[in-house]
Amino acid sequence: MQVFIEPNRHINMRFNGSAASLLKKLRLNQDSVLIVKNGKLVTEKERLGERDNIKIMRVFSGG
């Protein structure tokens, strides 16, 4: 699996499981990121596998 974490972190890893489990493994807060699997936005329940390309984007908010 290839994982890109914005702004500039790339990781090649073996992983099969939910997006939530991947975020936990990477020690990322699921409330502060969006997950894109093979170009499509997915939820934390989505299953991820070895052949997937994952992009994790941080969410910013302000007022």
PyMOL commands that place a pseudoatom at each C-alpha (Angstrom):
pseudoatom trace, name=CA, resn=MET, resi=1, chain=A, elem=C, hetatm=0, pos=[0.000, 0.000, 0.000]
pseudoatom trace, name=CA, resn=GLN, resi=2, chain=A, elem=C, hetatm=0, pos=[1.198, 3.473, -0.793]
pseudoatom trace, name=CA, resn=VAL, resi=3, chain=A, elem=C, hetatm=0, pos=[0.173, 6.165, 1.671]
pseudoatom trace, name=CA, resn=PHE, resi=4, chain=A, elem=C, hetatm=0, pos=[0.662, 9.881, 1.103]
pseudoatom trace, name=CA, resn=ILE, resi=5, chain=A, elem=C, hetatm=0, pos=[0.105, 12.116, 4.110]
pseudoatom trace, name=CA, resn=GLU, resi=6, chain=A, elem=C, hetatm=0, pos=[-0.129, 15.798, 3.258]
pseudoatom trace, name=CA, resn=PRO, resi=7, chain=A, elem=C, hetatm=0, pos=[1.904, 17.899, 3.032]
pseudoatom trace, name=CA, resn=ASN, resi=8, chain=A, elem=C, hetatm=0, pos=[4.883, 15.710, 2.062]
pseudoatom trace, name=CA, resn=ARG, resi=9, chain=A, elem=C, hetatm=0, pos=[5.110, 12.319, 3.785]
pseudoatom trace, name=CA, resn=HIS, resi=10, chain=A, elem=C, hetatm=0, pos=[5.146, 9.113, 1.712]
pseudoatom trace, name=CA, resn=ILE, resi=11, chain=A, elem=C, hetatm=0, pos=[4.936, 5.622, 3.220]
pseudoatom trace, name=CA, resn=ASN, resi=12, chain=A, elem=C, hetatm=0, pos=[4.996, 2.194, 1.564]
pseudoatom trace, name=CA, resn=MET, resi=13, chain=A, elem=C, hetatm=0, pos=[3.531, -0.379, 3.916]
pseudoatom trace, name=CA, resn=ARG, resi=14, chain=A, elem=C, hetatm=0, pos=[1.663, -3.657, 4.156]
pseudoatom trace, name=CA, resn=PHE, resi=15, chain=A, elem=C, hetatm=0, pos=[-1.807, -3.193, 5.537]
pseudoatom trace, name=CA, resn=ASN, resi=16, chain=A, elem=C, hetatm=0, pos=[-5.248, -4.780, 5.264]
pseudoatom trace, name=CA, resn=GLY, resi=17, chain=A, elem=C, hetatm=0, pos=[-8.016, -3.392, 7.427]
pseudoatom trace, name=CA, resn=SER, resi=18, chain=A, elem=C, hetatm=0, pos=[-10.316, -0.457, 7.973]
pseudoatom trace, name=CA, resn=ALA, resi=19, chain=A, elem=C, hetatm=0, pos=[-9.356, 3.128, 7.334]
pseudoatom trace, name=CA, resn=ALA, resi=20, chain=A, elem=C, hetatm=0, pos=[-9.880, 3.791, 11.051]
pseudoatom trace, name=CA, resn=SER, resi=21, chain=A, elem=C, hetatm=0, pos=[-7.334, 1.074, 11.896]
pseudoatom trace, name=CA, resn=LEU, resi=22, chain=A, elem=C, hetatm=0, pos=[-4.830, 2.608, 9.493]
pseudoatom trace, name=CA, resn=LEU, resi=23, chain=A, elem=C, hetatm=0, pos=[-5.221, 6.017, 11.120]
pseudoatom trace, name=CA, resn=LYS, resi=24, chain=A, elem=C, hetatm=0, pos=[-4.737, 4.440, 14.552]
pseudoatom trace, name=CA, resn=LYS, resi=25, chain=A, elem=C, hetatm=0, pos=[-1.608, 2.638, 13.330]
pseudoatom trace, name=CA, resn=LEU, resi=26, chain=A, elem=C, hetatm=0, pos=[-0.240, 5.922, 11.957]
pseudoatom trace, name=CA, resn=ARG, resi=27, chain=A, elem=C, hetatm=0, pos=[-1.256, 7.732, 15.168]
pseudoatom trace, name=CA, resn=LEU, resi=28, chain=A, elem=C, hetatm=0, pos=[-3.495, 10.183, 13.343]
pseudoatom trace, name=CA, resn=ASN, resi=29, chain=A, elem=C, hetatm=0, pos=[-6.720, 11.618, 14.765]
pseudoatom trace, name=CA, resn=GLN, resi=30, chain=A, elem=C, hetatm=0, pos=[-9.601, 10.518, 12.536]
pseudoatom trace, name=CA, resn=ASP, resi=31, chain=A, elem=C, hetatm=0, pos=[-11.508, 13.717, 13.406]
pseudoatom trace, name=CA, resn=SER, resi=32, chain=A, elem=C, hetatm=0, pos=[-8.819, 15.901, 11.824]
pseudoatom trace, name=CA, resn=VAL, resi=33, chain=A, elem=C, hetatm=0, pos=[-8.212, 14.157, 8.472]
pseudoatom trace, name=CA, resn=LEU, resi=34, chain=A, elem=C, hetatm=0, pos=[-9.956, 13.056, 5.280]
pseudoatom trace, name=CA, resn=ILE, resi=35, chain=A, elem=C, hetatm=0, pos=[-9.091, 9.742, 3.644]
pseudoatom trace, name=CA, resn=VAL, resi=36, chain=A, elem=C, hetatm=0, pos=[-8.972, 9.271, -0.114]
pseudoatom trace, name=CA, resn=LYS, resi=37, chain=A, elem=C, hetatm=0, pos=[-8.716, 5.738, -1.513]
pseudoatom trace, name=CA, resn=ASN, resi=38, chain=A, elem=C, hetatm=0, pos=[-7.779, 5.415, -5.183]
pseudoatom trace, name=CA, resn=GLY, resi=39, chain=A, elem=C, hetatm=0, pos=[-9.063, 8.934, -5.861]
pseudoatom trace, name=CA, resn=LYS, resi=40, chain=A, elem=C, hetatm=0, pos=[-12.369, 8.619, -3.955]
pseudoatom trace, name=CA, resn=LEU, resi=41, chain=A, elem=C, hetatm=0, pos=[-13.236, 10.049, -0.545]
pseudoatom trace, name=CA, resn=VAL, resi=42, chain=A, elem=C, hetatm=0, pos=[-14.051, 7.250, 1.933]
pseudoatom trace, name=CA, resn=THR, resi=43, chain=A, elem=C, hetatm=0, pos=[-15.232, 6.858, 5.534]
pseudoatom trace, name=CA, resn=GLU, resi=44, chain=A, elem=C, hetatm=0, pos=[-13.331, 5.330, 8.438]
pseudoatom trace, name=CA, resn=LYS, resi=45, chain=A, elem=C, hetatm=0, pos=[-15.270, 2.075, 7.914]
pseudoatom trace, name=CA, resn=GLU, resi=46, chain=A, elem=C, hetatm=0, pos=[-13.882, 1.543, 4.393]
pseudoatom trace, name=CA, resn=ARG, resi=47, chain=A, elem=C, hetatm=0, pos=[-11.715, -1.561, 3.936]
pseudoatom trace, name=CA, resn=LEU, resi=48, chain=A, elem=C, hetatm=0, pos=[-8.209, -0.860, 2.642]
pseudoatom trace, name=CA, resn=GLY, resi=49, chain=A, elem=C, hetatm=0, pos=[-5.853, -3.346, 1.047]
pseudoatom trace, name=CA, resn=GLU, resi=50, chain=A, elem=C, hetatm=0, pos=[-2.353, -3.859, -0.327]
pseudoatom trace, name=CA, resn=ARG, resi=51, chain=A, elem=C, hetatm=0, pos=[-3.109, -2.532, -3.821]
pseudoatom trace, name=CA, resn=ASP, resi=52, chain=A, elem=C, hetatm=0, pos=[-4.741, 0.712, -2.708]
pseudoatom trace, name=CA, resn=ASN, resi=53, chain=A, elem=C, hetatm=0, pos=[-3.271, 4.190, -3.012]
pseudoatom trace, name=CA, resn=ILE, resi=54, chain=A, elem=C, hetatm=0, pos=[-4.230, 6.221, 0.023]
pseudoatom trace, name=CA, resn=LYS, resi=55, chain=A, elem=C, hetatm=0, pos=[-4.039, 9.970, 0.503]
pseudoatom trace, name=CA, resn=ILE, resi=56, chain=A, elem=C, hetatm=0, pos=[-4.591, 11.447, 3.953]
pseudoatom trace, name=CA, resn=MET, resi=57, chain=A, elem=C, hetatm=0, pos=[-5.416, 15.146, 4.010]
pseudoatom trace, name=CA, resn=ARG, resi=58, chain=A, elem=C, hetatm=0, pos=[-5.508, 17.268, 7.127]
pseudoatom trace, name=CA, resn=VAL, resi=59, chain=A, elem=C, hetatm=0, pos=[-8.686, 19.279, 7.696]
pseudoatom trace, name=CA, resn=PHE, resi=60, chain=A, elem=C, hetatm=0, pos=[-8.415, 22.912, 8.724]
pseudoatom trace, name=CA, resn=SER, resi=61, chain=A, elem=C, hetatm=0, pos=[-11.242, 25.042, 10.010]
pseudoatom trace, name=CA, resn=GLY, resi=62, chain=A, elem=C, hetatm=0, pos=[-11.472, 28.556, 11.214]
pseudoatom trace, name=CA, resn=GLY, resi=63, chain=A, elem=C, hetatm=0, pos=[-13.843, 31.332, 11.841]
for i in range(1, 63): cmd.bond("trace and resi %d" % i, "trace and resi %d" % (i + 1))
show_as sticks, trace
zoom trace
